[in-house]
Amino acid sequence: MKAFGIFDVLSIHDEEGMARYREQVVPVVERFGGRYVAVGGPLEPVEGAERPTFPVIIEFPDMDCARAWYGSAEYAELKDLRHRSAHTQAYFLQAII
């Protein structure tokens, strides 16, 4: 079943670092079968009080691929760069249908 990496970029404190991250991350995601389905964009709240700041959604073939990407040596340096450059929240969601 498909899995989704859901990230919310709450704040960026190193624009250069995030620019380097964005330039390099897509091919690494693609090597693990992932593809970006949403990067920011207009948000229309319809229920509740919580609002993501800048949501990013990545689709993977399954949870194993998502976990393999996130824990991979190929992503480790980029993940560290993202952590140094921005405050984010991240979740994996496994589709059940």
C-alpha positions in Angstrom: 0.0 0.0 0.0 1.2 3.5 -0.7 2.8 5.6 2.0 3.1 9.4 2.2 5.8 11.5 3.8 4.1 14.6 5.2 6.3 17.5 6.1 5.5 20.9 7.4 8.2 23.6 7.1 7.4 25.7 10.1 10.3 28.2 9.7 13.5 28.6 7.7 16.5 30.2 9.4 19.0 29.4 6.6 17.7 30.2 3.2 20.9 29.2 1.5 20.9 25.8 3.2 17.3 25.2 2.2 18.0 26.2 -1.4 20.8 23.6 -1.5 18.5 21.0 0.1 15.8 21.7 -2.6 18.3 21.4 -5.4 19.5 18.0 -4.3 16.7 16.2 -2.6 14.4 15.3 -5.6 16.7 12.7 -7.2 17.3 11.1 -3.8 13.5 10.8 -3.2 13.1 9.4 -6.8 15.8 6.7 -6.2 13.5 5.2 -3.5 10.4 5.3 -5.7 9.1 8.6 -4.2 7.5 11.5 -6.0 6.4 14.9 -4.8 2.6 15.4 -5.0 2.4 18.8 -3.2 4.9 21.5 -2.3 3.2 24.4 -0.5 0.5 26.1 -2.5 -2.7 27.8 -1.6 -4.3 26.3 1.6 -8.0 26.4 2.2 -8.9 25.6 5.8 -12.2 23.9 6.1 -12.2 22.5 9.7 -10.4 22.9 12.9 -7.9 25.5 14.2 -4.6 23.9 13.2 -2.9 25.1 10.0 0.2 23.8 8.4 2.7 26.5 7.6 4.2 25.1 4.4 3.1 21.5 3.7 5.1 19.1 1.5 3.7 15.7 0.6 5.8 12.9 -0.9 4.2 9.7 -2.2 6.1 6.4 -1.9 5.1 2.9 -3.2 4.9 1.6 0.4 6.0 2.3 3.9 9.2 0.2 3.5 10.3 2.6 0.7 9.5 5.7 2.7 11.5 4.4 5.7 14.4 3.2 3.5 14.6 6.7 2.0 14.4 8.5 5.3 17.0 6.3 6.9 19.3 6.0 3.9 23.0 7.0 3.7 22.0 8.9 0.5 19.5 11.1 2.4 21.5 11.4 5.7 23.5 14.5 4.7 20.5 16.2 3.2 18.3 15.5 6.2 21.0 17.0 8.4 21.1 20.1 6.1 17.4 20.4 6.4 17.5 20.1 10.2 20.2 22.8 10.4 18.3 25.1 8.0 14.7 24.9 9.0 12.3 23.9 11.8 10.0 21.1 10.4 7.6 18.5 11.5 7.4 15.2 9.6 5.1 12.1 9.6 4.7 9.0 7.5 1.2 7.9 6.7 0.4 4.5 5.3 -2.6 4.5 3.0 -5.2 1.8 4.0 -7.3 2.0 0.9 
